[in-house]
Amino acid sequence: MSELRAATRQPTARTGIIEFDGARGIVSIPCTISDVSGTGARLKLDWSLSFPKEATLIFADGLRKACRVAWQKRRLLGVAFADGVASLDEQALMMTEAEQALHRLHIGAQVRGAREARGYTELQIANFIGVSPDYVSRAENGEISIPLHQLTHIADLLLVDLDSLVAGPPSIGLPTASEVELAAE
C-alpha cells in the first residue's frame, strides 16, 4: 500500500485506544499501534467502522495525543498528530529504545545530507550552533539526540524546513529495528 506520510515511521506492536465523540457520548475502541513516528501513527482495528476526522490516541502508558485521521482503509487507520511533531519526551513514551535509536539515525542522516548538500563541514556547523565537532559527528551518527532548539537552528542554517530534517524521506538506507537491537546486544 502506498501512503503519503510526513515522517519515517518505526514498526512497533503496542496496544492503545482510539477515542472520539460519538452520538451517545465518548467512544473508546482498542487498537494496535503498528507503527509510530514523531508526527503520527498507523493503527490496526479489530473491526471496520467509519471514524470522524478527529480523535484521541491513548497509548498504554496513558499518553494522550490529539489526532487527525489522514486515511482509512478497512481496519487500517493512519493518523497525524494534531499538534505537530511530538516532543522528545512524548516520543520516548511512544517508542522503544530500538525505535528511538532508528529515529536518531534518521534525523542524523537527514542533517548530514543537508549539511553536505550545502557544502558545510562538521566543524563549521559546530561553530555556528556552539557545540563541539564531536557532538555534531555523534548526532549525525545517531548516537545522541539533537535538542529541538538546536535542530531548528541547524534547519535555519542549512536553509531547509525543520520537517524535512525530522520527518522527511530517508536520505540513506537505515538499518531495521532488528539490526539496531542486534547491535545494542
Residue pairs with C-beta under 8 A, 6 or more apart in sequence:
1 73
1 76
3 71
3 78
5 37
5 39
5 40
5 70
5 78
6 37
6 39
6 40
6 80
6 163
6 167
7 37
7 38
7 39
7 40
7 85
7 166
7 167
7 168
8 37
8 103
8 106
8 167
8 169
8 170
8 174
9 35
9 36
9 37
9 40
9 41
9 42
10 35
10 36
10 37
10 95
10 99
10 102
10 103
10 177
11 34
11 35
11 99
11 177
12 33
12 34
12 35
12 36
12 94
12 95
12 96
12 99
13 32
13 33
13 34
14 32
14 33
14 36
14 59
14 60
15 30
15 31
15 32
15 33
15 60
16 30
16 31
16 32
16 33
16 43
16 57
16 58
16 59
16 60
17 28
17 29
17 30
17 31
17 57
17 58
18 28
18 29
18 31
18 43
18 45
18 51
18 55
18 56
18 57
18 58
18 67
18 77
18 79
19 26
19 27
19 28
19 29
19 55
19 56
19 57
19 58
20 26
20 27
20 51
20 52
20 54
20 55
20 56
21 27
21 52
28 58
29 45
29 46
29 49
30 46
31 43
31 44
31 45
31 46
31 57
31 77
32 43
32 44
33 41
33 42
33 43
33 57
33 59
34 41
34 42
34 43
34 44
35 41
35 42
36 42
36 94
36 95
36 99
37 103
37 167
38 81
38 85
38 86
38 91
38 103
38 166
38 167
39 80
39 81
39 84
39 85
39 86
39 166
39 167
40 67
40 70
40 78
40 79
40 80
40 81
41 57
41 67
41 78
41 79
41 94
42 76
42 77
42 78
42 79
43 57
43 76
43 77
43 78
43 79
44 75
44 76
44 77
45 75
45 76
45 77
46 75
47 75
48 74
48 75
50 72
51 69
51 72
51 77
52 69
53 68
53 69
54 66
54 67
54 68
54 69
54 82
55 66
55 67
55 69
55 79
56 64
56 65
56 66
56 67
57 64
57 65
57 67
57 79
58 64
59 65
59 93
59 94
61 93
63 90
63 93
63 94
65 81
65 82
65 83
65 86
65 90
66 81
66 82
66 83
67 79
67 80
67 81
67 82
68 79
68 80
68 82
69 77
69 78
69 79
70 78
70 79
70 80
71 77
71 78
72 78
85 163
85 166
85 167
86 94
87 148
88 145
88 147
88 148
91 100
91 103
92 100
95 103
97 184
98 177
98 180
98 181
98 184
99 177
101 142
101 180
101 184
102 142
102 174
102 175
102 176
102 177
102 180
104 142
104 143
104 144
104 145
105 141
105 142
105 174
105 175
105 180
106 142
106 170
106 174
107 139
107 142
107 145
107 146
107 151
107 165
107 166
108 139
108 140
108 141
108 142
108 143
108 146
109 140
109 142
109 170
109 171
109 172
109 174
110 164
110 165
110 166
110 168
110 170
110 171
111 139
111 140
111 146
111 151
111 154
111 158
111 165
112 140
112 171
113 171
113 172
114 154
114 155
114 158
114 160
114 164
114 165
115 121
115 122
115 125
115 140
115 154
115 158
117 158
118 158
118 159
120 157
120 158
122 133
122 136
122 137
122 140
123 133
123 136
125 136
125 154
125 157
126 132
126 133
126 135
126 136
128 153
128 157
129 150
129 153
129 154
129 157
131 150
135 144
138 144
139 145
139 146
146 154
151 162
151 165
151 166
152 162
154 165
155 161
155 162
155 164
155 165
175 183
